[in-house]
Amino acid sequence: MAETPTCSECHTHPAVVEDLDVDPARPWCLGCALVLVKLGDPILNYRLGPGGEAYEAELARGTSQTIPFG
Ligand SMILES: [Zn+2]
């Protein structure tokens, strides 16, 4: 049985994405990862876990909605 890591931010939900920019990689659940997308500081160097497709879809949507300055 595979063990799903728990989100390192809320320590509640199972992680769906791992931030590879830090060592060791930091697990994030979908909710916490999407907060970062909304804040404009999304995890871009990541590895998807189970359910991670939802993060990738929201990331693509969120970044395409970003209006550049000027
Ligand atoms: Zn979380």
N, CA, C, O and the ligand as a Tripos MOL2 file, in Angstrom:
@<TRIPOS>MOLECULE
protein
  281   279    71     0     0
PROTEIN
NO_CHARGES

@<TRIPOS>ATOM
      1 N           0.8540   -1.1970    0.0000 N.3       1 MET1
      2 CA          0.0000    0.0000    0.0000 C.3       1 MET1
      3 C           0.8790    1.2310    0.0000 C.2       1 MET1
      4 O           1.7290    1.3980    0.8750 O.2       1 MET1
      5 N           0.6770    2.0850   -0.9710 N.am      2 ALA2
      6 CA          1.4890    3.2970   -1.0770 C.3       2 ALA2
      7 C           1.0520    4.3210   -0.0360 C.2       2 ALA2
      8 O          -0.1390    4.5120    0.2120 O.2       2 ALA2
      9 N           2.0240    4.9610    0.5570 N.am      3 GLU3
     10 CA          1.7140    5.9720    1.5730 C.3       3 GLU3
     11 C           1.7190    7.3510    0.9220 C.2       3 GLU3
     12 O           2.7050    7.7540    0.3050 O.2       3 GLU3
     13 N           0.6110    8.0650    1.0650 N.am      4 THR4
     14 CA          0.5200    9.4080    0.5060 C.3       4 THR4
     15 C           1.0240   10.4060    1.5440 C.2       4 THR4
     16 O           0.5350   10.4190    2.6730 O.2       4 THR4
     17 N           1.9910   11.2380    1.1770 N.am      5 PRO5
     18 CA          2.4760   12.2290    2.1370 C.3       5 PRO5
     19 C           1.3960   13.2540    2.4680 C.2       5 PRO5
     20 O           0.5180   13.5450    1.6550 O.2       5 PRO5
     21 N           1.4830   13.7870    3.6680 N.am      6 THR6
     22 CA          0.5300   14.8150    4.0850 C.3       6 THR6
     23 C           1.1060   16.1880    3.7800 C.2       6 THR6
     24 O           2.3180   16.3990    3.8290 O.2       6 THR6
     25 N           0.2070   17.1190    3.4620 N.am      7 CYS7
     26 CA          0.5900   18.4910    3.1530 C.3       7 CYS7
     27 C           1.4630   19.0800    4.2650 C.2       7 CYS7
     28 O           1.1340   18.9570    5.4440 O.2       7 CYS7
     29 N           2.5570   19.7070    3.8940 N.am      8 SER8
     30 CA          3.4740   20.2680    4.8850 C.3       8 SER8
     31 C           2.9810   21.6130    5.4030 C.2       8 SER8
     32 O           3.5400   22.1560    6.3560 O.2       8 SER8
     33 N           1.9300   22.1540    4.7750 N.am      9 GLU9
     34 CA          1.4100   23.4580    5.1830 C.3       9 GLU9
     35 C           0.2860   23.3010    6.2070 C.2       9 GLU9
     36 O           0.3540   23.8710    7.2960 O.2       9 GLU9
     37 N          -0.7330   22.5400    5.8650 N.am     10 CYS10
     38 CA         -1.8880   22.4050    6.7620 C.3      10 CYS10
     39 C          -1.8250   21.1270    7.5960 C.2      10 CYS10
     40 O          -2.5680   20.9870    8.5670 O.2      10 CYS10
     41 N          -0.9520   20.2020    7.2300 N.am     11 HIS11
     42 CA         -0.7870   18.9390    7.9690 C.3      11 HIS11
     43 C          -2.1100   18.1820    8.1010 C.2      11 HIS11
     44 O          -2.3020   17.4160    9.0450 O.2      11 HIS11
     45 N          -3.0030   18.3980    7.1670 N.am     12 THR12
     46 CA         -4.3270   17.7950    7.2610 C.3      12 THR12
     47 C          -4.6460   16.9530    6.0290 C.2      12 THR12
     48 O          -5.0700   15.8020    6.1310 O.2      12 THR12
     49 N          -4.4310   17.5540    4.8750 N.am     13 HIS13
     50 CA         -4.8650   16.9080    3.6440 C.3      13 HIS13
     51 C          -3.7130   16.1660    2.9640 C.2      13 HIS13
     52 O          -2.5470   16.5280    3.1240 O.2      13 HIS13
     53 N          -4.0530   15.1340    2.2100 N.am     14 PRO14
     54 CA         -3.0200   14.4130    1.4660 C.3      14 PRO14
     55 C          -2.4200   15.2960    0.3830 C.2      14 PRO14
     56 O          -3.1250   16.0800   -0.2520 O.2      14 PRO14
     57 N          -1.1300   15.1680    0.1780 N.am     15 ALA15
     58 CA         -0.4530   15.9770   -0.8210 C.3      15 ALA15
     59 C          -0.7740   15.4860   -2.2230 C.2      15 ALA15
     60 O          -0.8890   14.2840   -2.4620 O.2      15 ALA15
     61 N          -0.9170   16.4300   -3.1480 N.am     16 VAL16
     62 CA         -1.1420   16.0770   -4.5460 C.3      16 VAL16
     63 C           0.0220   16.5400   -5.4120 C.2      16 VAL16
     64 O           0.1380   16.1500   -6.5740 O.2      16 VAL16
     65 N           0.8860   17.3790   -4.8320 N.am     17 VAL17
     66 CA          2.0020   17.9160   -5.5970 C.3      17 VAL17
     67 C           3.1880   18.1290   -4.6580 C.2      17 VAL17
     68 O           3.0100   18.4760   -3.4900 O.2      17 VAL17
     69 N           4.3900   17.9210   -5.1750 N.am     18 GLU18
     70 CA          5.5970   18.1270   -4.3880 C.3      18 GLU18
     71 C           6.4020   19.2670   -4.9980 C.2      18 GLU18
     72 O           6.6460   19.2970   -6.2040 O.2      18 GLU18
     73 N           6.8080   20.1950   -4.1540 N.am     19 ASP19
     74 CA          7.6430   21.3080   -4.5960 C.3      19 ASP19
     75 C           9.0900   20.8470   -4.6320 C.2      19 ASP19
     76 O           9.6720   20.5430   -3.5910 O.2      19 ASP19
     77 N           9.6710   20.7920   -5.8180 N.am     20 LEU20
     78 CA         11.0290   20.2690   -5.9820 C.3      20 LEU20
     79 C          12.0790   21.3690   -5.8600 C.2      20 LEU20
     80 O          13.2750   21.0970   -5.9720 O.2      20 LEU20
     81 N          11.6470   22.6040   -5.6310 N.am     21 ASP21
     82 CA         12.6010   23.7070   -5.4850 C.3      21 ASP21
     83 C          13.2460   23.7070   -4.1080 C.2      21 ASP21
     84 O          14.2060   24.4410   -3.8720 O.2      21 ASP21
     85 N          12.7360   22.9010   -3.2080 N.am     22 VAL22
     86 CA         13.3150   22.8130   -1.8770 C.3      22 VAL22
     87 C          13.8020   21.3840   -1.6540 C.2      22 VAL22
     88 O          13.3250   20.4460   -2.2930 O.2      22 VAL22
     89 N          14.7500   21.2340   -0.7470 N.am     23 ASP23
     90 CA         15.3300   19.9300   -0.4750 C.3      23 ASP23
     91 C          15.2440   19.6490    1.0160 C.2      23 ASP23
     92 O          15.8780   20.3650    1.7910 O.2      23 ASP23
     93 N          14.5090   18.6660    1.4530 N.am     24 PRO24
     94 CA         13.7700   17.6910    0.6290 C.3      24 PRO24
     95 C          12.5130   18.3050    0.0290 C.2      24 PRO24
     96 O          12.0200   19.3290    0.5010 O.2      24 PRO24
     97 N          12.0030   17.6610   -1.0190 N.am     25 ALA25
     98 CA         10.8100   18.1420   -1.6990 C.3      25 ALA25
     99 C           9.6760   18.3140   -0.6910 C.2      25 ALA25
    100 O           9.4790   17.4880    0.2010 O.2      25 ALA25
    101 N           8.9340   19.4170   -0.8620 N.am     26 ARG26
    102 CA          7.8800   19.7440    0.0920 C.3      26 ARG26
    103 C           6.5070   19.3830   -0.4490 C.2      26 ARG26
    104 O           6.1190   19.8660   -1.5130 O.2      26 ARG26
    105 N           5.7560   18.5360    0.2680 N.am     27 PRO27
    106 CA          4.4300   18.1360   -0.2110 C.3      27 PRO27
    107 C           3.3600   19.1900    0.0770 C.2      27 PRO27
    108 O           3.3470   19.8030    1.1450 O.2      27 PRO27
    109 N           2.4780   19.3860   -0.8790 N.am     28 TRP28
    110 CA          1.3790   20.3450   -0.7480 C.3      28 TRP28
    111 C           0.0810   19.6670   -1.1390 C.2      28 TRP28
    112 O           0.0460   18.8790   -2.0840 O.2      28 TRP28
    113 N          -0.9970   19.9760   -0.4060 N.am     29 CYS29
    114 CA         -2.3040   19.4860   -0.8170 C.3      29 CYS29
    115 C          -2.8570   20.4260   -1.8820 C.2      29 CYS29
    116 O          -2.2880   21.4900   -2.1290 O.2      29 CYS29
    117 N          -3.9540   20.0400   -2.5100 N.am     30 LEU30
    118 CA         -4.5060   20.8430   -3.5980 C.3      30 LEU30
    119 C          -4.9100   22.2310   -3.1010 C.2      30 LEU30
    120 O          -4.6120   23.2340   -3.7500 O.2      30 LEU30
    121 N          -5.5790   22.2920   -1.9640 N.am     31 GLY31
    122 CA         -6.0590   23.5750   -1.4520 C.3      31 GLY31
    123 C          -4.9240   24.5460   -1.1900 C.2      31 GLY31
    124 O          -4.9870   25.7000   -1.6140 O.2      31 GLY31
    125 N          -3.8920   24.0990   -0.5010 N.am     32 CYS32
    126 CA         -2.7740   24.9780   -0.1740 C.3      32 CYS32
    127 C          -2.0020   25.3730   -1.4300 C.2      32 CYS32
    128 O          -1.5700   26.5180   -1.5610 O.2      32 CYS32
    129 N          -1.8310   24.4340   -2.3480 N.am     33 ALA33
    130 CA         -1.1110   24.7360   -3.5800 C.3      33 ALA33
    131 C          -1.8620   25.7810   -4.3980 C.2      33 ALA33
    132 O          -1.2460   26.6380   -5.0310 O.2      33 ALA33
    133 N          -3.1930   25.7120   -4.3860 N.am     34 LEU34
    134 CA         -3.9900   26.6670   -5.1600 C.3      34 LEU34
    135 C          -3.9720   28.0510   -4.5210 C.2      34 LEU34
    136 O          -4.1330   29.0550   -5.2150 O.2      34 LEU34
    137 N          -3.7800   28.1130   -3.2180 N.am     35 VAL35
    138 CA         -3.6260   29.4210   -2.5690 C.3      35 VAL35
    139 C          -2.3930   30.1170   -3.1370 C.2      35 VAL35
    140 O          -2.4150   31.3190   -3.4000 O.2      35 VAL35
    141 N          -1.3310   29.3620   -3.3210 N.am     36 LEU36
    142 CA         -0.1110   29.9370   -3.8910 C.3      36 LEU36
    143 C          -0.3500   30.4200   -5.3150 C.2      36 LEU36
    144 O           0.1790   31.4540   -5.7230 O.2      36 LEU36
    145 N          -1.1450   29.6720   -6.0670 N.am     37 VAL37
    146 CA         -1.4690   30.0890   -7.4350 C.3      37 VAL37
    147 C          -2.2000   31.4330   -7.3820 C.2      37 VAL37
    148 O          -1.9020   32.3440   -8.1540 O.2      37 VAL37
    149 N          -3.1660   31.5400   -6.4550 N.am     38 LYS38
    150 CA         -3.9420   32.7800   -6.3350 C.3      38 LYS38
    151 C          -3.0720   33.9390   -5.9050 C.2      38 LYS38
    152 O          -3.2920   35.0790   -6.3150 O.2      38 LYS38
    153 N          -2.0760   33.6460   -5.0730 N.am     39 LEU39
    154 CA         -1.1820   34.6950   -4.5940 C.3      39 LEU39
    155 C          -0.1790   35.1150   -5.6660 C.2      39 LEU39
    156 O           0.5600   36.0850   -5.4950 O.2      39 LEU39
    157 N          -0.1630   34.3740   -6.7670 N.am     40 GLY40
    158 CA          0.7650   34.6980   -7.8320 C.3      40 GLY40
    159 C           2.1530   34.1260   -7.6110 C.2      40 GLY40
    160 O           3.1100   34.5440   -8.2630 O.2      40 GLY40
    161 N           2.2690   33.1730   -6.6980 N.am     41 ASP41
    162 CA          3.5550   32.5480   -6.4190 C.3      41 ASP41
    163 C           3.4070   31.0330   -6.4620 C.2      41 ASP41
    164 O           3.6740   30.3490   -5.4740 O.2      41 ASP41
    165 N           2.9810   30.5130   -7.6060 N.am     42 PRO42
    166 CA          2.6950   29.0790   -7.6940 C.3      42 PRO42
    167 C           3.9590   28.2280   -7.6860 C.2      42 PRO42
    168 O           5.0530   28.6950   -8.0020 O.2      42 PRO42
    169 N           3.7740   26.9820   -7.3190 N.am     43 ILE43
    170 CA          4.8580   26.0070   -7.4170 C.3      43 ILE43
    171 C           5.0110   25.6430   -8.8870 C.2      43 ILE43
    172 O           4.0800   25.1200   -9.5000 O.2      43 ILE43
    173 N           6.1600   25.9130   -9.4430 N.am     44 LEU44
    174 CA          6.3590   25.6700  -10.8720 C.3      44 LEU44
    175 C           7.2560   24.4680  -11.1300 C.2      44 LEU44
    176 O           7.1470   23.8150  -12.1680 O.2      44 LEU44
    177 N           8.1330   24.1810  -10.1910 N.am     45 ASN45
    178 CA          9.0210   23.0260  -10.3290 C.3      45 ASN45
    179 C           8.4820   21.9380   -9.4140 C.2      45 ASN45
    180 O           8.8420   21.8670   -8.2390 O.2      45 ASN45
    181 N           7.6270   21.1000   -9.9550 N.am     46 TYR46
    182 CA          6.8820   20.1720   -9.1090 C.3      46 TYR46
    183 C           6.8280   18.7730   -9.6980 C.2      46 TYR46
    184 O           7.1430   18.5350  -10.8640 O.2      46 TYR46
    185 N           6.4090   17.8570   -8.8240 N.am     47 ARG47
    186 CA          6.1330   16.4990   -9.2520 C.3      47 ARG47
    187 C           4.7250   16.1830   -8.7850 C.2      47 ARG47
    188 O           4.3970   16.3650   -7.6130 O.2      47 ARG47
    189 N           3.8990   15.7120   -9.6990 N.am     48 LEU48
    190 CA          2.5110   15.4420   -9.3520 C.3      48 LEU48
    191 C           2.3660   14.1030   -8.6550 C.2      48 LEU48
    192 O           3.0090   13.1220   -9.0280 O.2      48 LEU48
    193 N           1.5190   14.0710   -7.6470 N.am     49 GLY49
    194 CA          1.1470   12.8290   -6.9940 C.3      49 GLY49
    195 C          -0.2630   12.4700   -7.3960 C.2      49 GLY49
    196 O          -0.8010   13.0490   -8.3400 O.2      49 GLY49
    197 N          -0.8800   11.5200   -6.6950 N.am     50 PRO50
    198 CA         -2.2670   11.1530   -6.9970 C.3      50 PRO50
    199 C          -3.1900   12.3640   -6.8520 C.2      50 PRO50
    200 O          -3.1860   13.0160   -5.8080 O.2      50 PRO50
    201 N          -3.9720   12.6700   -7.8750 N.am     51 GLY51
    202 CA         -4.8640   13.8190   -7.8280 C.3      51 GLY51
    203 C          -4.1890   15.1040   -8.2780 C.2      51 GLY51
    204 O          -4.8210   16.1600   -8.2990 O.2      51 GLY51
    205 N          -2.9400   15.0300   -8.6320 N.am     52 GLY52
    206 CA         -2.1840   16.2290   -8.9920 C.3      52 GLY52
    207 C          -2.6100   16.8680  -10.3010 C.2      52 GLY52
    208 O          -2.2820   18.0230  -10.5740 O.2      52 GLY52
    209 N          -3.3400   16.1140  -11.1100 N.am     53 GLU53
    210 CA         -3.7940   16.6750  -12.3990 C.3      53 GLU53
    211 C          -4.6440   17.9230  -12.1680 C.2      53 GLU53
    212 O          -4.6260   18.8540  -12.9730 O.2      53 GLU53
    213 N          -5.3890   17.9320  -11.0590 N.am     54 ALA54
    214 CA         -6.2460   19.0810  -10.7590 C.3      54 ALA54
    215 C          -5.3800   20.3210  -10.5200 C.2      54 ALA54
    216 O          -5.7350   21.4250  -10.9320 O.2      54 ALA54
    217 N          -4.2550   20.1270   -9.8600 N.am     55 TYR55
    218 CA         -3.3610   21.2710   -9.6270 C.3      55 TYR55
    219 C          -2.8260   21.7910  -10.9530 C.2      55 TYR55
    220 O          -2.8160   22.9970  -11.2010 O.2      55 TYR55
    221 N          -2.3860   20.8800  -11.7920 N.am     56 GLU56
    222 CA         -1.8060   21.2840  -13.0710 C.3      56 GLU56
    223 C          -2.8340   22.0320  -13.9190 C.2      56 GLU56
    224 O          -2.5040   23.0110  -14.5880 O.2      56 GLU56
    225 N          -4.0860   21.5620  -13.8840 N.am     57 ALA57
    226 CA         -5.1420   22.2170  -14.6480 C.3      57 ALA57
    227 C          -5.3940   23.6290  -14.1230 C.2      57 ALA57
    228 O          -5.5340   24.5740  -14.8990 O.2      57 ALA57
    229 N          -5.4520   23.7590  -12.7990 N.am     58 GLU58
    230 CA         -5.6910   25.0760  -12.2050 C.3      58 GLU58
    231 C          -4.4990   26.0030  -12.4330 C.2      58 GLU58
    232 O          -4.6600   27.2050  -12.6440 O.2      58 GLU58
    233 N          -3.3230   25.4310  -12.3860 N.am     59 LEU59
    234 CA         -2.1160   26.2290  -12.6270 C.3      59 LEU59
    235 C          -2.1400   26.8090  -14.0400 C.2      59 LEU59
    236 O          -1.8430   27.9860  -14.2400 O.2      59 LEU59
    237 N          -2.4910   25.9810  -15.0070 N.am     60 ALA60
    238 CA         -2.5600   26.4300  -16.3960 C.3      60 ALA60
    239 C          -3.6140   27.5170  -16.5460 C.2      60 ALA60
    240 O          -3.4030   28.5080  -17.2440 O.2      60 ALA60
    241 N          -4.7460   27.3220  -15.8850 N.am     61 ARG61
    242 CA         -5.8260   28.2960  -15.9440 C.3      61 ARG61
    243 C          -5.4200   29.5830  -15.2560 C.2      61 ARG61
    244 O          -5.6080   30.6770  -15.7880 O.2      61 ARG61
    245 N          -4.8500   29.4340  -14.0400 N.am     62 GLY62
    246 CA         -4.4880   30.6010  -13.2360 C.3      62 GLY62
    247 C          -3.4350   31.4550  -13.9090 C.2      62 GLY62
    248 O          -3.5480   32.6800  -13.9280 O.2      62 GLY62
    249 N          -2.4130   30.8230  -14.4610 N.am     63 THR63
    250 CA         -1.3330   31.5950  -15.0620 C.3      63 THR63
    251 C          -1.7960   32.2480  -16.3570 C.2      63 THR63
    252 O          -1.3180   33.3250  -16.7130 O.2      63 THR63
    253 N          -2.7470   31.5890  -17.0840 N.am     64 SER64
    254 CA         -3.2090   32.1790  -18.3280 C.3      64 SER64
    255 C          -4.1330   33.3630  -18.0480 C.2      64 SER64
    256 O          -4.3510   34.2140  -18.9100 O.2      64 SER64
    257 N          -4.6800   33.4040  -16.8110 N.am     65 GLN65
    258 CA         -5.5580   34.5130  -16.4590 C.3      65 GLN65
    259 C          -4.7540   35.7020  -15.9330 C.2      65 GLN65
    260 O          -5.2810   36.8060  -15.8010 O.2      65 GLN65
    261 N          -3.5030   35.4730  -15.6400 N.am     66 THR66
    262 CA         -2.6800   36.5430  -15.0920 C.3      66 THR66
    263 C          -2.4990   37.6470  -16.1240 C.2      66 THR66
    264 O          -2.0890   37.4000  -17.2580 O.2      66 THR66
    265 N          -2.8030   38.8280  -15.7200 N.am     67 ILE67
    266 CA         -2.6520   39.9700  -16.6210 C.3      67 ILE67
    267 C          -1.3080   40.6340  -16.3180 C.2      67 ILE67
    268 O          -1.0810   41.0940  -15.1990 O.2      67 ILE67
    269 N          -0.4400   40.6830  -17.2890 N.am     68 PRO68
    270 CA          0.8760   41.2800  -17.0390 C.3      68 PRO68
    271 C           0.7620   42.7670  -16.7250 C.2      68 PRO68
    272 O          -0.1550   43.4430  -17.1910 O.2      68 PRO68
    273 N           1.6900   43.2590  -15.9420 N.am     69 PHE69
    274 CA          1.7000   44.6890  -15.6260 C.3      69 PHE69
    275 C           1.9200   45.4870  -16.8830 C.2      69 PHE69
    276 O           2.6670   45.0750  -17.7700 O.2      69 PHE69
    277 N           1.2720   46.6260  -16.9630 N.am     70 GLY70
    278 CA          1.4190   47.4660  -18.1280 C.3      70 GLY70
    279 C           0.4120   47.0040  -19.1300 C.2      70 GLY70
    280 O           0.3290   47.5620  -20.2240 O.2      70 GLY70
    281 ZN         -2.5220   21.7950    2.7890 Zn       71 ZN71
@<TRIPOS>BOND
     1     1     2 1
     2     2     3 1
     3     3     4 2
     4     3     5 am
     5     5     6 1
     6     6     7 1
     7     7     8 2
     8     7     9 am
     9     9    10 1
    10    10    11 1
    11    11    12 2
    12    11    13 am
    13    13    14 1
    14    14    15 1
    15    15    16 2
    16    15    17 am
    17    17    18 1
    18    18    19 1
    19    19    20 2
    20    19    21 am
    21    21    22 1
    22    22    23 1
    23    23    24 2
    24    23    25 am
    25    25    26 1
    26    26    27 1
    27    27    28 2
    28    27    29 am
    29    29    30 1
    30    30    31 1
    31    31    32 2
    32    31    33 am
    33    33    34 1
    34    34    35 1
    35    35    36 2
    36    35    37 am
    37    37    38 1
    38    38    39 1
    39    39    40 2
    40    39    41 am
    41    41    42 1
    42    42    43 1
    43    43    44 2
    44    43    45 am
    45    45    46 1
    46    46    47 1
    47    47    48 2
    48    47    49 am
    49    49    50 1
    50    50    51 1
    51    51    52 2
    52    51    53 am
    53    53    54 1
    54    54    55 1
    55    55    56 2
    56    55    57 am
    57    57    58 1
    58    58    59 1
    59    59    60 2
    60    59    61 am
    61    61    62 1
    62    62    63 1
    63    63    64 2
    64    63    65 am
    65    65    66 1
    66    66    67 1
    67    67    68 2
    68    67    69 am
    69    69    70 1
    70    70    71 1
    71    71    72 2
    72    71    73 am
    73    73    74 1
    74    74    75 1
    75    75    76 2
    76    75    77 am
    77    77    78 1
    78    78    79 1
    79    79    80 2
    80    79    81 am
    81    81    82 1
    82    82    83 1
    83    83    84 2
    84    83    85 am
    85    85    86 1
    86    86    87 1
    87    87    88 2
    88    87    89 am
    89    89    90 1
    90    90    91 1
    91    91    92 2
    92    91    93 am
    93    93    94 1
    94    94    95 1
    95    95    96 2
    96    95    97 am
    97    97    98 1
    98    98    99 1
    99    99   100 2
   100    99   101 am
   101   101   102 1
   102   102   103 1
   103   103   104 2
   104   103   105 am
   105   105   106 1
   106   106   107 1
   107   107   108 2
   108   107   109 am
   109   109   110 1
   110   110   111 1
   111   111   112 2
   112   111   113 am
   113   113   114 1
   114   114   115 1
   115   115   116 2
   116   115   117 am
   117   117   118 1
   118   118   119 1
   119   119   120 2
   120   119   121 am
   121   121   122 1
   122   122   123 1
   123   123   124 2
   124   123   125 am
   125   125   126 1
   126   126   127 1
   127   127   128 2
   128   127   129 am
   129   129   130 1
   130   130   131 1
   131   131   132 2
   132   131   133 am
   133   133   134 1
   134   134   135 1
   135   135   136 2
   136   135   137 am
   137   137   138 1
   138   138   139 1
   139   139   140 2
   140   139   141 am
   141   141   142 1
   142   142   143 1
   143   143   144 2
   144   143   145 am
   145   145   146 1
   146   146   147 1
   147   147   148 2
   148   147   149 am
   149   149   150 1
   150   150   151 1
   151   151   152 2
   152   151   153 am
   153   153   154 1
   154   154   155 1
   155   155   156 2
   156   155   157 am
   157   157   158 1
   158   158   159 1
   159   159   160 2
   160   159   161 am
   161   161   162 1
   162   162   163 1
   163   163   164 2
   164   163   165 am
   165   165   166 1
   166   166   167 1
   167   167   168 2
   168   167   169 am
   169   169   170 1
   170   170   171 1
   171   171   172 2
   172   171   173 am
   173   173   174 1
   174   174   175 1
   175   175   176 2
   176   175   177 am
   177   177   178 1
   178   178   179 1
   179   179   180 2
   180   179   181 am
   181   181   182 1
   182   182   183 1
   183   183   184 2
   184   183   185 am
   185   185   186 1
   186   186   187 1
   187   187   188 2
   188   187   189 am
   189   189   190 1
   190   190   191 1
   191   191   192 2
   192   191   193 am
   193   193   194 1
   194   194   195 1
   195   195   196 2
   196   195   197 am
   197   197   198 1
   198   198   199 1
   199   199   200 2
   200   199   201 am
   201   201   202 1
   202   202   203 1
   203   203   204 2
   204   203   205 am
   205   205   206 1
   206   206   207 1
   207   207   208 2
   208   207   209 am
   209   209   210 1
   210   210   211 1
   211   211   212 2
   212   211   213 am
   213   213   214 1
   214   214   215 1
   215   215   216 2
   216   215   217 am
   217   217   218 1
   218   218   219 1
   219   219   220 2
   220   219   221 am
   221   221   222 1
   222   222   223 1
   223   223   224 2
   224   223   225 am
   225   225   226 1
   226   226   227 1
   227   227   228 2
   228   227   229 am
   229   229   230 1
   230   230   231 1
   231   231   232 2
   232   231   233 am
   233   233   234 1
   234   234   235 1
   235   235   236 2
   236   235   237 am
   237   237   238 1
   238   238   239 1
   239   239   240 2
   240   239   241 am
   241   241   242 1
   242   242   243 1
   243   243   244 2
   244   243   245 am
   245   245   246 1
   246   246   247 1
   247   247   248 2
   248   247   249 am
   249   249   250 1
   250   250   251 1
   251   251   252 2
   252   251   253 am
   253   253   254 1
   254   254   255 1
   255   255   256 2
   256   255   257 am
   257   257   258 1
   258   258   259 1
   259   259   260 2
   260   259   261 am
   261   261   262 1
   262   262   263 1
   263   263   264 2
   264   263   265 am
   265   265   266 1
   266   266   267 1
   267   267   268 2
   268   267   269 am
   269   269   270 1
   270   270   271 1
   271   271   272 2
   272   271   273 am
   273   273   274 1
   274   274   275 1
   275   275   276 2
   276   275   277 am
   277   277   278 1
   278   278   279 1
   279   279   280 2
@<TRIPOS>SUBSTRUCTURE
     1 MET1         2 RESIDUE 1 A MET
     2 ALA2         6 RESIDUE 1 A ALA
     3 GLU3        10 RESIDUE 1 A GLU
     4 THR4        14 RESIDUE 1 A THR
     5 PRO5        18 RESIDUE 1 A PRO
     6 THR6        22 RESIDUE 1 A THR
     7 CYS7        26 RESIDUE 1 A CYS
     8 SER8        30 RESIDUE 1 A SER
     9 GLU9        34 RESIDUE 1 A GLU
    10 CYS10       38 RESIDUE 1 A CYS
    11 HIS11       42 RESIDUE 1 A HIS
    12 THR12       46 RESIDUE 1 A THR
    13 HIS13       50 RESIDUE 1 A HIS
    14 PRO14       54 RESIDUE 1 A PRO
    15 ALA15       58 RESIDUE 1 A ALA
    16 VAL16       62 RESIDUE 1 A VAL
    17 VAL17       66 RESIDUE 1 A VAL
    18 GLU18       70 RESIDUE 1 A GLU
    19 ASP19       74 RESIDUE 1 A ASP
    20 LEU20       78 RESIDUE 1 A LEU
    21 ASP21       82 RESIDUE 1 A ASP
    22 VAL22       86 RESIDUE 1 A VAL
    23 ASP23       90 RESIDUE 1 A ASP
    24 PRO24       94 RESIDUE 1 A PRO
    25 ALA25       98 RESIDUE 1 A ALA
    26 ARG26      102 RESIDUE 1 A ARG
    27 PRO27      106 RESIDUE 1 A PRO
    28 TRP28      110 RESIDUE 1 A TRP
    29 CYS29      114 RESIDUE 1 A CYS
    30 LEU30      118 RESIDUE 1 A LEU
    31 GLY31      122 RESIDUE 1 A GLY
    32 CYS32      126 RESIDUE 1 A CYS
    33 ALA33      130 RESIDUE 1 A ALA
    34 LEU34      134 RESIDUE 1 A LEU
    35 VAL35      138 RESIDUE 1 A VAL
    36 LEU36      142 RESIDUE 1 A LEU
    37 VAL37      146 RESIDUE 1 A VAL
    38 LYS38      150 RESIDUE 1 A LYS
    39 LEU39      154 RESIDUE 1 A LEU
    40 GLY40      158 RESIDUE 1 A GLY
    41 ASP41      162 RESIDUE 1 A ASP
    42 PRO42      166 RESIDUE 1 A PRO
    43 ILE43      170 RESIDUE 1 A ILE
    44 LEU44      174 RESIDUE 1 A LEU
    45 ASN45      178 RESIDUE 1 A ASN
    46 TYR46      182 RESIDUE 1 A TYR
    47 ARG47      186 RESIDUE 1 A ARG
    48 LEU48      190 RESIDUE 1 A LEU
    49 GLY49      194 RESIDUE 1 A GLY
    50 PRO50      198 RESIDUE 1 A PRO
    51 GLY51      202 RESIDUE 1 A GLY
    52 GLY52      206 RESIDUE 1 A GLY
    53 GLU53      210 RESIDUE 1 A GLU
    54 ALA54      214 RESIDUE 1 A ALA
    55 TYR55      218 RESIDUE 1 A TYR
    56 GLU56      222 RESIDUE 1 A GLU
    57 ALA57      226 RESIDUE 1 A ALA
    58 GLU58      230 RESIDUE 1 A GLU
    59 LEU59      234 RESIDUE 1 A LEU
    60 ALA60      238 RESIDUE 1 A ALA
    61 ARG61      242 RESIDUE 1 A ARG
    62 GLY62      246 RESIDUE 1 A GLY
    63 THR63      250 RESIDUE 1 A THR
    64 SER64      254 RESIDUE 1 A SER
    65 GLN65      258 RESIDUE 1 A GLN
    66 THR66      262 RESIDUE 1 A THR
    67 ILE67      266 RESIDUE 1 A ILE
    68 PRO68      270 RESIDUE 1 A PRO
    69 PHE69      274 RESIDUE 1 A PHE
    70 GLY70      278 RESIDUE 1 A GLY
    71 ZN71       281 GROUP 0 **** ****
